[in-house]
Structures are given as structure tokens and as C-alpha cells.
Amino acid sequence: MEKKQKAIIGIIGSVAVFSGIAVVYWIKRKVKALEELEELEDVITWH
């Protein structure tokens, strides 16, 4: 029984870590896209 619980906790832990990394990566991409949009707007308003 204990081995099964440890395995389940291990799976949940690795899934949590993976989704945490995925969320951070997604947020970084969103932020980068927003920064690029702002730069484009600056270029458009500059001309």
C-alpha cells in the first residue's frame, strides 16, 4: 500500500513540476510577445 501511495505522490509531483515549468514558459512567451507588440506600436507611432 505504501509503495502505491509513494508512486502516486511521485507522479503527481512530477506532473506538478512539469505544469509549473509549462506555465512559466507560457507566461515568458506572452510577456515577450507583449513587449514586441509595444515596440511595434512605438515604431508605428514614430513614423
mmCIF file of the N, C-alpha and C atoms, coordinates in Angstrom:
data_MODEL
# 
_entry.id   MODEL 
# 
loop_
_atom_site.group_PDB 
_atom_site.id 
_atom_site.type_symbol 
_atom_site.label_atom_id 
_atom_site.label_alt_id 
_atom_site.label_comp_id 
_atom_site.label_asym_id 
_atom_site.label_entity_id 
_atom_site.label_seq_id 
_atom_site.pdbx_PDB_ins_code 
_atom_site.Cartn_x 
_atom_site.Cartn_y 
_atom_site.Cartn_z 
_atom_site.occupancy 
_atom_site.B_iso_or_equiv 
_atom_site.pdbx_formal_charge 
_atom_site.auth_seq_id 
_atom_site.auth_comp_id 
_atom_site.auth_asym_id 
_atom_site.auth_atom_id 
_atom_site.pdbx_PDB_model_num 
ATOM 1   N N  . MET A 1 1  ? 0.836 -1.204 0.000   1.00 0.00 ? 1  MET A N  1 
ATOM 2   C CA . MET A 1 1  ? 0.000 0.000  0.000   1.00 0.00 ? 1  MET A CA 1 
ATOM 3   C C  . MET A 1 1  ? 0.874 1.258  0.000   1.00 0.00 ? 1  MET A C  1 
ATOM 4   N N  . GLU A 1 2  ? 1.929 1.242  0.832   1.00 0.00 ? 2  GLU A N  1 
ATOM 5   C CA . GLU A 1 2  ? 2.792 2.426  0.916   1.00 0.00 ? 2  GLU A CA 1 
ATOM 6   C C  . GLU A 1 2  ? 3.513 2.693  -0.398  1.00 0.00 ? 2  GLU A C  1 
ATOM 7   N N  . LYS A 1 3  ? 3.953 1.628  -1.063  1.00 0.00 ? 3  LYS A N  1 
ATOM 8   C CA . LYS A 1 3  ? 4.633 1.809  -2.350  1.00 0.00 ? 3  LYS A CA 1 
ATOM 9   C C  . LYS A 1 3  ? 3.716 2.474  -3.355  1.00 0.00 ? 3  LYS A C  1 
ATOM 10  N N  . LYS A 1 4  ? 2.454 2.042  -3.370  1.00 0.00 ? 4  LYS A N  1 
ATOM 11  C CA . LYS A 1 4  ? 1.480 2.608  -4.307  1.00 0.00 ? 4  LYS A CA 1 
ATOM 12  C C  . LYS A 1 4  ? 1.279 4.098  -4.023  1.00 0.00 ? 4  LYS A C  1 
ATOM 13  N N  . GLN A 1 5  ? 1.148 4.448  -2.739  1.00 0.00 ? 5  GLN A N  1 
ATOM 14  C CA . GLN A 1 5  ? 0.964 5.858  -2.369  1.00 0.00 ? 5  GLN A CA 1 
ATOM 15  C C  . GLN A 1 5  ? 2.180 6.677  -2.792  1.00 0.00 ? 5  GLN A C  1 
ATOM 16  N N  . LYS A 1 6  ? 3.381 6.161  -2.563  1.00 0.00 ? 6  LYS A N  1 
ATOM 17  C CA . LYS A 1 6  ? 4.592 6.879  -2.957  1.00 0.00 ? 6  LYS A CA 1 
ATOM 18  C C  . LYS A 1 6  ? 4.643 7.073  -4.464  1.00 0.00 ? 6  LYS A C  1 
ATOM 19  N N  . ALA A 1 7  ? 4.217 6.042  -5.203  1.00 0.00 ? 7  ALA A N  1 
ATOM 20  C CA . ALA A 1 7  ? 4.210 6.142  -6.661  1.00 0.00 ? 7  ALA A CA 1 
ATOM 21  C C  . ALA A 1 7  ? 3.228 7.217  -7.115  1.00 0.00 ? 7  ALA A C  1 
ATOM 22  N N  . ILE A 1 8  ? 2.054 7.237  -6.493  1.00 0.00 ? 8  ILE A N  1 
ATOM 23  C CA . ILE A 1 8  ? 1.033 8.240  -6.854  1.00 0.00 ? 8  ILE A CA 1 
ATOM 24  C C  . ILE A 1 8  ? 1.557 9.640  -6.534  1.00 0.00 ? 8  ILE A C  1 
ATOM 25  N N  . ILE A 1 9  ? 2.158 9.801  -5.345  1.00 0.00 ? 9  ILE A N  1 
ATOM 26  C CA . ILE A 1 9  ? 2.709 11.108 -4.950  1.00 0.00 ? 9  ILE A CA 1 
ATOM 27  C C  . ILE A 1 9  ? 3.817 11.517 -5.921  1.00 0.00 ? 9  ILE A C  1 
ATOM 28  N N  . GLY A 1 10 ? 4.639 10.551 -6.313  1.00 0.00 ? 10 GLY A N  1 
ATOM 29  C CA . GLY A 1 10 ? 5.714 10.838 -7.269  1.00 0.00 ? 10 GLY A CA 1 
ATOM 30  C C  . GLY A 1 10 ? 5.172 11.303 -8.612  1.00 0.00 ? 10 GLY A C  1 
ATOM 31  N N  . ILE A 1 11 ? 4.132 10.633 -9.096  1.00 0.00 ? 11 ILE A N  1 
ATOM 32  C CA . ILE A 1 11 ? 3.519 11.006 -10.383 1.00 0.00 ? 11 ILE A CA 1 
ATOM 33  C C  . ILE A 1 11 ? 2.908 12.406 -10.278 1.00 0.00 ? 11 ILE A C  1 
ATOM 34  N N  . ILE A 1 12 ? 2.152 12.640 -9.200  1.00 0.00 ? 12 ILE A N  1 
ATOM 35  C CA . ILE A 1 12 ? 1.526 13.959 -9.012  1.00 0.00 ? 12 ILE A CA 1 
ATOM 36  C C  . ILE A 1 12 ? 2.611 15.031 -8.917  1.00 0.00 ? 12 ILE A C  1 
ATOM 37  N N  . GLY A 1 13 ? 3.688 14.728 -8.198  1.00 0.00 ? 13 GLY A N  1 
ATOM 38  C CA . GLY A 1 13 ? 4.783 15.687 -8.052  1.00 0.00 ? 13 GLY A CA 1 
ATOM 39  C C  . GLY A 1 13 ? 5.416 16.029 -9.387  1.00 0.00 ? 13 GLY A C  1 
ATOM 40  N N  . SER A 1 14 ? 5.698 15.022 -10.202 1.00 0.00 ? 14 SER A N  1 
ATOM 41  C CA . SER A 1 14 ? 6.340 15.290 -11.491 1.00 0.00 ? 14 SER A CA 1 
ATOM 42  C C  . SER A 1 14 ? 5.399 16.033 -12.439 1.00 0.00 ? 14 SER A C  1 
ATOM 43  N N  . VAL A 1 15 ? 4.100 15.715 -12.365 1.00 0.00 ? 15 VAL A N  1 
ATOM 44  C CA . VAL A 1 15 ? 3.116 16.433 -13.189 1.00 0.00 ? 15 VAL A CA 1 
ATOM 45  C C  . VAL A 1 15 ? 3.053 17.891 -12.752 1.00 0.00 ? 15 VAL A C  1 
ATOM 46  N N  . ALA A 1 16 ? 3.074 18.134 -11.430 1.00 0.00 ? 16 ALA A N  1 
ATOM 47  C CA . ALA A 1 16 ? 3.022 19.497 -10.898 1.00 0.00 ? 16 ALA A CA 1 
ATOM 48  C C  . ALA A 1 16 ? 4.257 20.284 -11.350 1.00 0.00 ? 16 ALA A C  1 
ATOM 49  N N  . VAL A 1 17 ? 5.425 19.664 -11.268 1.00 0.00 ? 17 VAL A N  1 
ATOM 50  C CA . VAL A 1 17 ? 6.659 20.328 -11.704 1.00 0.00 ? 17 VAL A CA 1 
ATOM 51  C C  . VAL A 1 17 ? 6.587 20.634 -13.191 1.00 0.00 ? 17 VAL A C  1 
ATOM 52  N N  . PHE A 1 18 ? 6.147 19.665 -13.980 1.00 0.00 ? 18 PHE A N  1 
ATOM 53  C CA . PHE A 1 18 ? 6.069 19.858 -15.434 1.00 0.00 ? 18 PHE A CA 1 
ATOM 54  C C  . PHE A 1 18 ? 5.108 20.984 -15.788 1.00 0.00 ? 18 PHE A C  1 
ATOM 55  N N  . SER A 1 19 ? 3.909 20.992 -15.157 1.00 0.00 ? 19 SER A N  1 
ATOM 56  C CA . SER A 1 19 ? 2.944 22.050 -15.474 1.00 0.00 ? 19 SER A CA 1 
ATOM 57  C C  . SER A 1 19 ? 3.445 23.396 -14.966 1.00 0.00 ? 19 SER A C  1 
ATOM 58  N N  . GLY A 1 20 ? 4.192 23.398 -13.866 1.00 0.00 ? 20 GLY A N  1 
ATOM 59  C CA . GLY A 1 20 ? 4.785 24.649 -13.377 1.00 0.00 ? 20 GLY A CA 1 
ATOM 60  C C  . GLY A 1 20 ? 5.751 25.215 -14.401 1.00 0.00 ? 20 GLY A C  1 
ATOM 61  N N  . ILE A 1 21 ? 6.610 24.366 -14.953 1.00 0.00 ? 21 ILE A N  1 
ATOM 62  C CA . ILE A 1 21 ? 7.563 24.797 -15.983 1.00 0.00 ? 21 ILE A CA 1 
ATOM 63  C C  . ILE A 1 21 ? 6.811 25.287 -17.219 1.00 0.00 ? 21 ILE A C  1 
ATOM 64  N N  . ALA A 1 22 ? 5.765 24.548 -17.605 1.00 0.00 ? 22 ALA A N  1 
ATOM 65  C CA . ALA A 1 22 ? 4.983 24.923 -18.790 1.00 0.00 ? 22 ALA A CA 1 
ATOM 66  C C  . ALA A 1 22 ? 4.337 26.291 -18.602 1.00 0.00 ? 22 ALA A C  1 
ATOM 67  N N  . VAL A 1 23 ? 3.786 26.533 -17.409 1.00 0.00 ? 23 VAL A N  1 
ATOM 68  C CA . VAL A 1 23 ? 3.133 27.821 -17.129 1.00 0.00 ? 23 VAL A CA 1 
ATOM 69  C C  . VAL A 1 23 ? 4.152 28.957 -17.181 1.00 0.00 ? 23 VAL A C  1 
ATOM 70  N N  . VAL A 1 24 ? 5.320 28.754 -16.560 1.00 0.00 ? 24 VAL A N  1 
ATOM 71  C CA . VAL A 1 24 ? 6.365 29.786 -16.574 1.00 0.00 ? 24 VAL A CA 1 
ATOM 72  C C  . VAL A 1 24 ? 6.790 30.077 -18.011 1.00 0.00 ? 24 VAL A C  1 
ATOM 73  N N  . TYR A 1 25 ? 6.993 29.021 -18.803 1.00 0.00 ? 25 TYR A N  1 
ATOM 74  C CA . TYR A 1 25 ? 7.399 29.177 -20.202 1.00 0.00 ? 25 TYR A CA 1 
ATOM 75  C C  . TYR A 1 25 ? 6.343 29.956 -20.989 1.00 0.00 ? 25 TYR A C  1 
ATOM 76  N N  . TRP A 1 26 ? 5.063 29.606 -20.750 1.00 0.00 ? 26 TRP A N  1 
ATOM 77  C CA . TRP A 1 26 ? 3.952 30.258 -21.449 1.00 0.00 ? 26 TRP A CA 1 
ATOM 78  C C  . TRP A 1 26 ? 3.884 31.740 -21.082 1.00 0.00 ? 26 TRP A C  1 
ATOM 79  N N  . ILE A 1 27 ? 4.034 32.043 -19.771 1.00 0.00 ? 27 ILE A N  1 
ATOM 80  C CA . ILE A 1 27 ? 4.000 33.443 -19.318 1.00 0.00 ? 27 ILE A CA 1 
ATOM 81  C C  . ILE A 1 27 ? 5.154 34.216 -19.943 1.00 0.00 ? 27 ILE A C  1 
ATOM 82  N N  . LYS A 1 28 ? 6.355 33.627 -19.971 1.00 0.00 ? 28 LYS A N  1 
ATOM 83  C CA . LYS A 1 28 ? 7.512 34.309 -20.579 1.00 0.00 ? 28 LYS A CA 1 
ATOM 84  C C  . LYS A 1 28 ? 7.245 34.609 -22.044 1.00 0.00 ? 28 LYS A C  1 
ATOM 85  N N  . ARG A 1 29 ? 6.652 33.667 -22.753 1.00 0.00 ? 29 ARG A N  1 
ATOM 86  C CA . ARG A 1 29 ? 6.337 33.897 -24.174 1.00 0.00 ? 29 ARG A CA 1 
ATOM 87  C C  . ARG A 1 29 ? 5.309 35.011 -24.327 1.00 0.00 ? 29 ARG A C  1 
ATOM 88  N N  . LYS A 1 30 ? 4.281 35.020 -23.458 1.00 0.00 ? 30 LYS A N  1 
ATOM 89  C CA . LYS A 1 30 ? 3.250 36.068 -23.504 1.00 0.00 ? 30 LYS A CA 1 
ATOM 90  C C  . LYS A 1 30 ? 3.892 37.433 -23.272 1.00 0.00 ? 30 LYS A C  1 
ATOM 91  N N  . VAL A 1 31 ? 4.744 37.508 -22.241 1.00 0.00 ? 31 VAL A N  1 
ATOM 92  C CA . VAL A 1 31 ? 5.404 38.776 -21.908 1.00 0.00 ? 31 VAL A CA 1 
ATOM 93  C C  . VAL A 1 31 ? 6.259 39.243 -23.081 1.00 0.00 ? 31 VAL A C  1 
ATOM 94  N N  . LYS A 1 32 ? 7.004 38.321 -23.676 1.00 0.00 ? 32 LYS A N  1 
ATOM 95  C CA . LYS A 1 32 ? 7.859 38.675 -24.813 1.00 0.00 ? 32 LYS A CA 1 
ATOM 96  C C  . LYS A 1 32 ? 7.012 39.173 -25.986 1.00 0.00 ? 32 LYS A C  1 
ATOM 97  N N  . ALA A 1 33 ? 5.893 38.503 -26.248 1.00 0.00 ? 33 ALA A N  1 
ATOM 98  C CA . ALA A 1 33 ? 5.000 38.907 -27.335 1.00 0.00 ? 33 ALA A CA 1 
ATOM 99  C C  . ALA A 1 33 ? 4.441 40.301 -27.062 1.00 0.00 ? 33 ALA A C  1 
ATOM 100 N N  . LEU A 1 34 ? 4.063 40.563 -25.809 1.00 0.00 ? 34 LEU A N  1 
ATOM 101 C CA . LEU A 1 34 ? 3.527 41.882 -25.452 1.00 0.00 ? 34 LEU A CA 1 
ATOM 102 C C  . LEU A 1 34 ? 4.595 42.955 -25.637 1.00 0.00 ? 34 LEU A C  1 
ATOM 103 N N  . GLU A 1 35 ? 5.835 42.664 -25.233 1.00 0.00 ? 35 GLU A N  1 
ATOM 104 C CA . GLU A 1 35 ? 6.924 43.631 -25.400 1.00 0.00 ? 35 GLU A CA 1 
ATOM 105 C C  . GLU A 1 35 ? 7.151 43.927 -26.875 1.00 0.00 ? 35 GLU A C  1 
ATOM 106 N N  . GLU A 1 36 ? 7.113 42.889 -27.710 1.00 0.00 ? 36 GLU A N  1 
ATOM 107 C CA . GLU A 1 36 ? 7.303 43.080 -29.148 1.00 0.00 ? 36 GLU A CA 1 
ATOM 108 C C  . GLU A 1 36 ? 6.174 43.920 -29.732 1.00 0.00 ? 36 GLU A C  1 
ATOM 109 N N  . LEU A 1 37 ? 4.929 43.698 -29.249 1.00 0.00 ? 37 LEU A N  1 
ATOM 110 C CA . LEU A 1 37 ? 3.793 44.495 -29.714 1.00 0.00 ? 37 LEU A CA 1 
ATOM 111 C C  . LEU A 1 37 ? 3.992 45.969 -29.350 1.00 0.00 ? 37 LEU A C  1 
ATOM 112 N N  . GLU A 1 38 ? 4.451 46.219 -28.138 1.00 0.00 ? 38 GLU A N  1 
ATOM 113 C CA . GLU A 1 38 ? 4.676 47.602 -27.708 1.00 0.00 ? 38 GLU A CA 1 
ATOM 114 C C  . GLU A 1 38 ? 5.749 48.252 -28.566 1.00 0.00 ? 38 GLU A C  1 
ATOM 115 N N  . GLU A 1 39 ? 6.800 47.496 -28.885 1.00 0.00 ? 39 GLU A N  1 
ATOM 116 C CA . GLU A 1 39 ? 7.861 48.039 -29.747 1.00 0.00 ? 39 GLU A CA 1 
ATOM 117 C C  . GLU A 1 39 ? 7.299 48.370 -31.126 1.00 0.00 ? 39 GLU A C  1 
ATOM 118 N N  . LEU A 1 40 ? 6.459 47.488 -31.658 1.00 0.00 ? 40 LEU A N  1 
ATOM 119 C CA . LEU A 1 40 ? 5.840 47.741 -32.961 1.00 0.00 ? 40 LEU A CA 1 
ATOM 120 C C  . LEU A 1 40 ? 4.985 49.007 -32.916 1.00 0.00 ? 40 LEU A C  1 
ATOM 121 N N  . GLU A 1 41 ? 4.214 49.160 -31.840 1.00 0.00 ? 41 GLU A N  1 
ATOM 122 C CA . GLU A 1 41 ? 3.368 50.352 -31.696 1.00 0.00 ? 41 GLU A CA 1 
ATOM 123 C C  . GLU A 1 41 ? 4.234 51.602 -31.647 1.00 0.00 ? 41 GLU A C  1 
ATOM 124 N N  . ASP A 1 42 ? 5.369 51.533 -30.945 1.00 0.00 ? 42 ASP A N  1 
ATOM 125 C CA . ASP A 1 42 ? 6.291 52.675 -30.885 1.00 0.00 ? 42 ASP A CA 1 
ATOM 126 C C  . ASP A 1 42 ? 6.789 53.017 -32.286 1.00 0.00 ? 42 ASP A C  1 
ATOM 127 N N  . VAL A 1 43 ? 7.130 51.992 -33.050 1.00 0.00 ? 43 VAL A N  1 
ATOM 128 C CA . VAL A 1 43 ? 7.631 52.202 -34.415 1.00 0.00 ? 43 VAL A CA 1 
ATOM 129 C C  . VAL A 1 43 ? 6.535 52.837 -35.275 1.00 0.00 ? 43 VAL A C  1 
ATOM 130 N N  . ILE A 1 44 ? 5.310 52.323 -35.143 1.00 0.00 ? 44 ILE A N  1 
ATOM 131 C CA . ILE A 1 44 ? 4.191 52.830 -35.951 1.00 0.00 ? 44 ILE A CA 1 
ATOM 132 C C  . ILE A 1 44 ? 3.903 54.295 -35.593 1.00 0.00 ? 44 ILE A C  1 
ATOM 133 N N  . THR A 1 45 ? 3.866 54.607 -34.289 1.00 0.00 ? 45 THR A N  1 
ATOM 134 C CA . THR A 1 45 ? 3.550 55.982 -33.881 1.00 0.00 ? 45 THR A CA 1 
ATOM 135 C C  . THR A 1 45 ? 4.718 56.924 -34.167 1.00 0.00 ? 45 THR A C  1 
ATOM 136 N N  . TRP A 1 46 ? 5.922 56.380 -34.257 1.00 0.00 ? 46 TRP A N  1 
ATOM 137 C CA . TRP A 1 46 ? 7.103 57.215 -34.506 1.00 0.00 ? 46 TRP A CA 1 
ATOM 138 C C  . TRP A 1 46 ? 7.070 57.779 -35.920 1.00 0.00 ? 46 TRP A C  1 
ATOM 139 N N  . HIS A 1 47 ? 6.595 56.971 -36.867 1.00 0.00 ? 47 HIS A N  1 
ATOM 140 C CA . HIS A 1 47 ? 6.603 57.397 -38.279 1.00 0.00 ? 47 HIS A CA 1 
ATOM 141 C C  . HIS A 1 47 ? 5.449 58.320 -38.603 1.00 0.00 ? 47 HIS A C  1 
# 
